[in-house]
Amino acid sequence: MRDLQRGVFEIIKLVSRFMGSDKRQSDQTMPANCLPAFRWAGGKRRLLSQIVPLLPKKYNHYYEPFCGGAALFFHLRPSIATLGDKNEDLINCYRQVKNRCEDVIDVLQGFKNTKRNYYEIRKANPQDRVERAARFIYLVELSFNGLYRVNKDGNFNVPYGYKTKKKFDFDQIRYASKALADVKLVHGDFETTVAQAQAGDLIYFDPPYTVAHGNNGFVQYNEKIFSWDGQLRLARLANELADRGCIVVISNAEHSSIKSIYGNFTSHAVTRHSGIGAAAAARKHISEFVFTK
């Protein structure tokens, strides 16, 4: 089966090249602030206008240990940066976009946006890192609400989102590749990612959290995506880094239990429109906290 899947990806690459789809690096000038390489549920693209004014104008090394879609990084494009995440496929995707961008695009161009192709690609388990990166971008772009979710066996299981008119922006991926050129990418725990942080460095923590808890059950709702022990460990680390002289910024849910563990930080309420929900009526404006110190 693995050999068959490998063969399918090889055929896709050959066909895309035969059809003239291996367009080389774009000649367009890279924008000062570029967009993320792919959509990411819970990403901060819609909150940038509220978060950026809270940041210092000058800082040394930029760290983002829960990078996800890394919207803030791509907006700021810091000269020295480290991005990290526990999601191995995510970090592999960034590494391949950084180092083998055109190869990733070659594979991605061979994928068709249909329900049948989506489930075939979702089922596939390519071992080649470039093919895996292209598959990752394809799935998160076309999945229901752009969600990334795996089952207990580690297999991606989000259904097709029926965005049949969706077109991949290959120049956007090329811009992301340029922005990542000098970035250190870390697959690992958030503490590992910032282990070398020093005074004057900017650290942006954006841990996984849900805002669909109303006023009750925050800990129970969040335990499956980022445990309460993880939240407490993060808060302790944030205080330690701030005491070390680092500039620390944290995004989190607007909830009393969260505010209580960041008592030494300044809290800012920010609001965004929720794009997640099966029906439009379920989507509304939601508030989150940004803590600074």
KARADA-V965629 format. One line per field, one symbol per residue. phi: phi as a letter, one per 20 degrees, with the letter a starting at -180 (. if undefined). A space follows every 50 residues. Layout:
phi->???
This chain:
phi->.ffffgfffffgffffffemeegegfeffffgcdegfbfbfnfdgfdgfe egfeeffcaeeeccfdflflffgffflffcbcdbaeffffffffffffdc gffffgfffeedecfffgffffffcfeffffffffgfgfffdfglmfdbc efenefcfffelefefdfeffffffffffegdeedcerfffffdgefcgn edcdecffaddedmdcmgfffegfdbfffffffffffgffffffofedcc eafebgffgfecfededceccbefedqfdgfeebfcdcdcdca
